[in-house]
Amino acid sequence: MKFDSLELDDRLQRAVTAAGYTETTPVQEAAIPPALEGRDVIGAAQTGTGKTAAFVLPILQKLLTTPAKGKKTRALIVTPTRELAEQVHADVKKLGRYTKLRSATVYGGVGMAPQERALRNGTEIIVACPGRLLDHGKRGNADLSNVEVLVLDEADRMLDMGFLPDVRRIVKQTPEKRQTMLFSATFASELKKLASEISHETTHVEMGLAAPAQTIAHRICPVSQDRKTALLLQLLEETETNSVLIFTRTKHRADRVAKQIGRSGLRTAVLHSNRSQNQRQRALDGFRSGKVQLLVATDIAARGLDVETISHVINYDIPNSADDYIHRIGRTGRAQRSGDALTLVTADDRAAVRDIERALGQPIDVHKIDGFDAGKVTAAAAKPAGKRGNGGGRRSSQSQSQSQPARTSGKRRWPGLKRSSRKSSARR
């Protein structure tokens, strides 16, 4: 479907064109028409599928075509993290650039005064994290009684972070008669119950659940725990990249790894919840602009980080679950670009590797590097190519460090780790 067939307000159509959007993504094609009709939408979709525009455009359209009743907050978008709030806010500004609609962010870690002014002055669209929004409500700053559209974005992440009680309190402060949109990558029973409670006349949209982009190539690199950093530095030296996002399990380890990489002369920043908002924003701005080539982060960056130039995601520590793996690697291979996901694994990670392989529906190629092999990390990797359950499309683990393993579904081949420049990274 083409965007110009959606019958958007001319000002929105101009912004869509200026943003370079022509064809809708599957989630946009499924979600935008019913949302424009005012229906509630429950969407199951991964980040990177275009879902932000799927709810932002209907919000803007509704506010432009429905008369305002004084200076009130008319649309509320609730997100789990500051980074995601800023990303959504940026999309609201981009798509609403030719309108006079105002938007603001509300989250912790920064001063309350500017947020208080935005809430009291009736900024039409508020993008908020639950805790700080409730703080403003207790102080009498936030009046949600005129909200016409409520969006819960990355709802499963809010559930994981313990925000569900806060979300319920926020929902109760909004009118019963409102349009509700909820987007999530997964749906636990509690989330399904919440969705049924807060939505009516609902359109359900399911796109790309628990599956990474087909443009991503996956590899695991066996290594002992004490040699992870040495292997990481060697991989970075051997690999030609644009931007690299490196995930660690803890904040302390993120700081340590970033410091060790920085000593090698590579431009590195770190991102985790113990950093101040100014530090986090500087890290993201430097990474997006290319001034910083490597960003070391905890899972705080696994959602809402939209940087099109990320060529590699490296899991320094294997994630806690297959879902977390998919969210992490979803930071690359976005908008049909190719991307690479590398995971450093120890012998203790075998069970986690098996879970990830089950989620992917195929074994992951093993890349062994002399001096770093930590032994067998996955049963599938040790089988001959013809017995691996994928039609013999991948080679045996013994030859992978010298071979050119094929991408998933016949995508372009990956010649080891030594790569050519990714300036032309569009999908072939």
C-alpha positions as CSV (number, residue, x, y, z in Angstrom):
1,M,0.0,0.0,0.0
2,K,1.2,3.5,-0.8
3,F,1.1,6.2,1.8
4,D,-0.7,8.6,-0.6
5,S,-3.7,6.2,-0.7
6,L,-4.3,6.7,3.1
7,E,-6.1,10.0,2.6
8,L,-4.1,11.8,5.2
9,D,-4.3,15.5,5.9
10,D,-2.2,17.3,3.3
11,R,0.3,18.5,6.0
12,L,0.9,15.0,7.1
13,Q,1.3,13.8,3.5
14,R,3.9,16.4,3.0
15,A,5.8,15.2,6.1
16,V,5.5,11.6,5.0
17,T,7.0,12.5,1.6
18,A,9.7,14.6,3.2
19,A,10.6,11.6,5.4
20,G,11.1,9.4,2.3
21,Y,8.1,7.1,3.0
22,T,6.4,5.7,0.0
23,E,5.2,2.2,0.7
24,T,3.7,1.2,4.0
25,T,5.3,-1.7,6.0
26,P,3.0,-4.7,6.7
27,V,2.2,-3.5,10.3
28,Q,1.4,0.0,8.9
29,E,-0.8,-1.4,6.2
30,A,-2.7,-3.5,8.8
31,A,-2.9,-1.0,11.6
32,I,-3.2,2.5,10.1
33,P,-6.6,2.2,8.3
34,P,-8.6,0.9,11.3
35,A,-6.8,3.4,13.6
36,L,-7.8,6.2,11.2
37,E,-11.4,5.0,11.6
38,G,-11.0,5.5,15.4
39,R,-11.0,1.8,16.2
40,D,-8.9,0.4,19.0
41,V,-5.8,-1.5,17.8
42,I,-3.9,-4.3,19.6
43,G,-0.7,-4.8,17.6
44,A,1.8,-7.7,18.0
45,A,5.0,-6.4,16.3
46,Q,8.7,-6.2,16.8
47,T,10.6,-2.9,16.9
48,G,12.0,-2.0,13.5
49,T,8.7,-2.9,11.7
50,G,7.5,0.7,11.4
51,K,4.9,0.5,14.2
52,T,5.7,3.9,15.6
53,A,4.4,5.6,12.5
54,A,1.4,3.1,12.6
55,F,0.1,4.9,15.7
56,V,1.7,8.4,15.3
57,L,0.0,9.2,12.0
58,P,-3.5,8.3,13.2
59,I,-3.0,10.4,16.3
60,L,-1.9,13.4,14.3
61,Q,-4.8,12.9,11.8
62,K,-7.3,12.7,14.6
63,L,-6.0,15.8,16.4
64,L,-6.0,17.8,13.1
65,T,-9.5,16.8,12.1
66,T,-11.2,17.0,15.6
67,P,-11.7,20.4,17.2
68,A,-9.7,21.0,20.4
69,K,-11.6,21.8,23.6
70,G,-9.2,24.3,25.2
71,K,-5.5,23.7,25.9
72,K,-5.5,20.1,27.0
73,T,-3.4,17.0,26.7
74,R,-5.2,15.1,23.9
75,A,-3.0,12.1,23.2
76,L,-0.8,10.1,25.6
77,I,1.9,7.7,24.5
78,V,3.3,5.6,27.4
79,T,6.7,3.9,26.9
80,P,9.0,1.9,29.2
81,T,12.3,3.8,28.8
82,R,13.6,7.3,28.3
83,E,15.4,6.3,25.1
84,L,12.2,5.0,23.6
85,A,10.3,8.0,24.7
86,E,12.8,10.3,22.9
87,Q,12.7,8.1,19.8
88,V,8.8,8.2,19.6
89,H,8.9,12.0,20.3
90,A,11.3,12.5,17.4
91,D,8.9,10.6,15.1
92,V,6.0,12.7,16.3
93,K,8.0,15.9,15.5
94,K,9.1,14.5,12.1
95,L,5.6,13.5,11.0
96,G,4.0,16.6,12.5
97,R,6.5,19.0,11.2
98,Y,4.1,21.0,9.1
99,T,1.4,21.2,11.7
100,K,1.2,23.4,14.9
101,L,0.6,20.4,17.1
102,R,2.9,20.3,20.1
103,S,4.5,17.3,21.8
104,A,6.7,16.9,24.9
105,T,8.4,14.1,26.8
106,V,7.9,13.2,30.4
107,Y,10.4,10.9,32.1
108,G,12.7,10.7,35.1
109,G,16.4,11.6,35.5
110,V,15.9,15.3,34.4
111,G,14.3,18.3,35.9
112,M,10.5,18.4,36.4
113,A,10.0,22.1,35.6
114,P,10.0,22.0,31.8
115,Q,7.7,18.9,31.9
116,E,5.4,20.7,34.3
117,R,5.1,23.6,32.0
118,A,4.3,21.3,29.0
119,L,1.6,19.5,31.0
120,R,0.0,22.7,32.4
121,N,0.1,24.5,29.1
122,G,-1.9,21.8,27.4
123,T,0.7,20.3,25.0
124,E,-1.4,18.1,22.8
125,I,0.8,15.0,22.7
126,I,2.7,13.7,25.7
127,V,5.2,10.8,25.4
128,A,5.8,9.6,28.9
129,C,7.4,6.9,31.1
130,P,5.0,5.7,33.8
131,G,6.8,6.6,37.0
132,R,7.5,10.3,36.2
133,L,4.0,10.8,34.8
134,L,2.4,9.5,38.0
135,D,4.7,11.8,40.0
136,H,3.3,14.8,38.0
137,G,-0.2,13.5,38.7
138,K,0.4,13.5,42.4
139,R,1.6,17.1,42.2
140,G,-1.4,18.1,40.3
141,N,0.5,18.9,37.1
142,A,-0.9,16.2,34.8
143,D,-4.6,16.2,33.8
144,L,-5.4,13.2,31.7
145,S,-9.2,13.6,31.7
146,N,-9.2,14.9,28.2
147,V,-7.0,12.3,26.6
148,E,-8.6,11.1,23.3
149,V,-6.0,8.6,22.3
150,L,-4.0,6.4,24.6
151,V,-1.0,4.3,23.3
152,L,0.9,1.8,25.3
153,D,4.1,1.1,23.3
154,E,6.4,-1.9,24.1
155,A,3.9,-3.1,26.6
156,D,5.7,-6.4,27.3
157,R,8.8,-4.5,28.3
158,M,6.7,-2.4,30.7
159,L,5.4,-5.7,32.2
160,D,9.0,-7.0,32.5
161,M,10.1,-3.8,34.3
162,G,7.3,-4.0,36.8
163,F,5.3,-1.1,35.4
164,L,2.0,-2.9,35.0
165,P,0.4,-1.5,38.3
166,D,1.5,2.1,37.2
167,V,0.1,1.6,33.8
168,R,-3.3,0.5,35.3
169,R,-3.3,3.7,37.4
170,I,-2.6,5.8,34.4
171,V,-5.3,4.2,32.4
172,K,-7.8,4.9,35.1
173,Q,-7.0,8.6,34.9
174,T,-8.0,8.7,31.2
175,P,-11.6,8.8,30.0
176,E,-13.4,5.6,29.3
177,K,-14.4,6.9,25.9
178,R,-11.1,7.1,24.1
179,Q,-9.2,5.3,21.4
180,T,-6.7,2.8,22.7
181,M,-3.7,1.3,20.9
182,L,-1.4,-1.2,22.5
183,F,1.7,-2.6,20.8
184,S,3.9,-5.4,22.1
185,A,6.3,-8.0,20.8
186,T,5.0,-10.7,23.1
187,F,1.8,-11.3,25.0
188,A,1.9,-12.8,28.5
189,S,-1.4,-13.7,30.1
190,E,-1.3,-10.5,32.3
191,L,-0.8,-8.4,29.2
192,K,-3.7,-10.2,27.3
193,K,-5.9,-9.5,30.3
194,L,-5.0,-5.8,30.3
195,A,-5.5,-5.5,26.6
196,S,-9.0,-7.0,26.9
197,E,-9.9,-4.7,29.8
198,I,-8.8,-1.4,28.1
199,S,-9.9,-1.9,24.5
200,H,-13.2,-2.1,22.7
201,E,-14.2,-2.9,19.1
202,T,-10.6,-4.0,18.6
203,T,-8.6,-4.7,15.5
204,H,-5.9,-7.2,16.2
205,V,-2.6,-7.0,14.2
206,E,0.1,-9.6,14.3
207,M,3.3,-9.1,12.5
208,G,6.8,-10.7,12.8
209,L,6.4,-12.1,16.3
210,A,9.5,-13.6,17.8
211,A,11.4,-13.6,14.6
212,P,14.4,-11.5,13.6
213,A,14.7,-9.7,10.3
214,Q,15.7,-12.0,7.4
215,T,18.5,-9.6,6.5
216,I,20.5,-10.6,9.6
217,A,23.3,-13.2,9.6
218,H,24.0,-15.0,12.9
219,R,27.2,-16.4,14.3
220,I,28.4,-17.6,17.7
221,C,32.1,-17.4,18.7
222,P,33.2,-20.0,21.4
223,V,35.5,-18.5,24.0
224,S,36.4,-19.0,27.7
225,Q,35.0,-16.3,30.1
226,D,38.4,-14.9,30.9
227,R,39.3,-14.3,27.2
228,K,36.1,-12.6,26.1
229,T,37.5,-9.1,26.0
230,A,40.6,-10.3,24.0
231,L,38.3,-12.0,21.5
232,L,36.1,-8.9,21.2
233,L,39.1,-6.7,20.5
234,Q,40.3,-9.1,17.8
235,L,36.9,-9.3,16.2
236,L,36.7,-5.5,16.1
237,E,40.2,-5.3,14.6
238,E,39.3,-7.9,11.9
239,T,35.8,-6.6,11.0
240,E,35.0,-3.7,8.8
241,T,32.0,-2.0,10.2
242,N,29.8,1.1,10.3
243,S,28.5,1.2,13.8
244,V,28.7,-1.6,16.4
245,L,26.4,-2.1,19.3
246,I,27.8,-4.3,22.1
247,F,25.5,-5.8,24.7
248,T,26.6,-6.8,28.2
249,R,24.6,-8.3,31.0
250,T,25.4,-5.8,33.8
251,K,26.1,-2.1,34.1
252,H,29.5,-2.7,35.8
253,R,30.6,-4.9,32.9
254,A,29.4,-2.4,30.3
255,D,31.7,0.2,32.0
256,R,34.6,-2.1,32.2
257,V,34.3,-3.3,28.6
258,A,33.9,0.2,27.2
259,K,37.0,1.3,29.1
260,Q,39.0,-1.6,27.8
261,I,37.9,-0.9,24.2
262,G,38.6,2.8,24.6
263,R,42.2,2.0,25.6
264,S,42.7,0.4,22.1
265,G,41.9,3.8,20.5
266,L,38.4,3.1,19.3
267,R,35.8,5.7,19.8
268,T,33.5,4.2,22.4
269,A,30.5,5.3,24.5
270,V,28.5,3.5,27.2
271,L,24.8,3.4,27.9
272,H,23.0,2.0,31.0
273,S,20.5,3.1,33.6
274,N,23.2,4.4,36.1
275,R,24.3,7.0,33.6
276,S,22.6,10.5,33.9
277,Q,20.2,11.5,31.3
278,N,22.7,14.0,29.8
279,Q,25.3,11.2,29.6
280,R,22.9,8.9,28.0
281,Q,21.8,11.5,25.5
282,R,25.4,12.4,24.6
283,A,26.2,8.7,24.0
284,L,23.2,8.2,21.8
285,D,23.8,11.5,19.9
286,G,27.4,10.5,19.3
287,F,26.5,7.0,18.1
288,R,23.8,8.3,15.8
289,S,26.0,11.0,14.3
290,G,28.9,8.5,13.7
291,K,31.3,10.4,16.1
292,V,31.2,7.3,18.2
293,Q,31.6,4.0,16.4
294,L,31.0,1.6,19.2
295,L,28.3,1.7,21.9
296,V,28.5,-0.7,24.8
297,A,25.1,-1.1,26.5
298,T,22.9,-3.2,28.7
299,D,19.5,-4.3,27.6
300,I,18.2,-0.7,28.0
301,A,19.3,-0.3,24.4
302,A,17.5,-3.4,23.2
303,R,14.3,-1.5,22.5
304,G,13.7,1.8,20.9
305,L,17.2,2.4,19.6
306,D,16.7,3.2,15.9
307,V,20.1,3.8,14.3
308,E,20.0,2.8,10.6
309,T,23.8,2.6,10.3
310,I,24.3,-0.2,12.9
311,S,26.1,-2.9,10.9
312,H,26.9,-5.3,13.8
313,V,25.4,-6.3,17.1
314,I,27.8,-8.2,19.3
315,N,26.5,-10.0,22.4
316,Y,29.5,-9.9,24.8
317,D,27.2,-11.8,27.2
318,I,24.5,-14.1,25.9
319,P,21.1,-12.7,26.7
320,N,18.8,-14.1,29.3
321,S,16.2,-15.4,26.9
322,A,15.6,-16.0,23.2
323,D,13.2,-13.1,23.1
324,D,15.9,-10.8,24.5
325,Y,18.2,-12.1,21.8
326,I,15.7,-11.1,19.1
327,H,15.2,-7.7,20.6
328,R,19.0,-7.1,20.8
329,I,19.8,-8.1,17.3
330,G,16.8,-6.2,16.0
331,R,19.0,-3.1,16.4
332,T,20.7,-4.1,13.1
333,G,19.2,-5.2,9.8
334,R,16.5,-2.5,10.0
335,A,14.5,-1.1,7.1
336,Q,15.6,-4.1,5.0
337,R,19.3,-3.4,5.4
338,S,21.7,-6.2,6.0
339,G,23.2,-6.8,9.4
340,D,25.3,-9.2,11.4
341,A,24.8,-10.6,14.9
342,L,27.7,-12.2,16.8
343,T,27.5,-13.8,20.2
344,L,30.4,-14.7,22.4
345,V,29.5,-18.0,24.1
346,T,31.2,-20.1,26.8
347,A,30.6,-23.8,27.5
348,D,28.1,-22.8,30.2
349,D,25.9,-21.1,27.5
350,R,24.9,-24.3,25.7
351,A,21.3,-24.3,27.0
352,A,20.8,-20.7,26.1
353,V,22.2,-21.3,22.6
354,R,19.7,-24.1,22.1
355,D,16.8,-21.9,23.1
356,I,17.9,-19.2,20.6
357,E,18.3,-21.8,17.8
358,R,14.8,-23.0,18.5
359,A,13.5,-19.5,18.3
360,L,15.3,-18.9,15.0
361,G,14.2,-22.3,13.7
362,Q,17.7,-23.3,12.6
363,P,21.2,-23.8,14.0
364,I,23.6,-20.9,14.3
365,D,26.9,-20.9,12.4
366,V,30.0,-21.3,14.7
367,H,33.0,-19.1,14.0
368,K,36.1,-20.6,15.7
369,I,39.2,-18.5,16.1
370,D,42.5,-20.0,16.9
371,G,43.4,-19.6,20.5
372,F,39.9,-18.8,21.7
373,D,37.9,-22.0,21.2
374,A,36.0,-23.0,24.4
375,G,34.8,-26.4,23.2
376,K,31.4,-27.5,21.9
377,V,28.7,-24.9,22.6
378,T,25.8,-26.4,20.7
379,A,24.9,-29.9,19.7
380,A,23.6,-28.8,16.3
381,A,26.9,-27.2,15.4
382,A,28.8,-30.5,15.8
383,K,26.6,-32.4,13.3
384,P,27.7,-32.9,9.7
385,A,26.1,-30.5,7.3
386,G,23.7,-33.0,5.7
387,K,22.2,-33.9,9.1
388,R,21.5,-30.4,10.5
389,G,17.8,-30.2,9.6
390,N,18.1,-27.3,7.2
391,G,18.7,-29.1,3.9
392,G,22.4,-29.0,4.2
393,G,22.4,-25.3,3.5
394,R,25.2,-24.6,6.1
395,R,28.6,-26.1,6.4
396,S,30.1,-28.2,9.2
397,S,31.5,-26.4,12.2
398,Q,35.1,-27.6,11.4
399,S,35.3,-25.6,8.2
400,Q,33.3,-22.5,9.2
401,S,36.3,-20.4,10.2
402,Q,37.7,-20.7,6.7
403,S,34.4,-21.1,4.7
404,Q,31.8,-18.7,3.4
405,P,28.5,-19.7,5.2
406,A,25.3,-18.8,3.5
407,R,22.8,-16.3,5.0
408,T,19.4,-17.4,6.1
409,S,17.0,-18.1,3.3
410,G,19.6,-17.8,0.6
411,K,20.7,-14.2,1.4
412,R,24.1,-12.9,0.4
413,R,27.1,-14.9,1.5
414,W,29.3,-13.7,4.3
415,P,33.0,-14.2,3.7
416,G,34.3,-14.8,7.2
417,L,34.3,-11.7,9.3
418,K,36.5,-9.5,7.1
419,R,34.0,-7.3,5.5
420,S,33.8,-4.7,2.7
421,S,32.4,-1.3,3.5
422,R,28.7,-1.1,4.4
423,K,27.9,2.2,2.7
424,S,25.8,0.3,0.3
425,S,23.9,-1.9,2.7
426,A,20.5,-2.0,1.1
427,R,19.0,-5.4,0.8
428,R,19.9,-7.2,-2.4
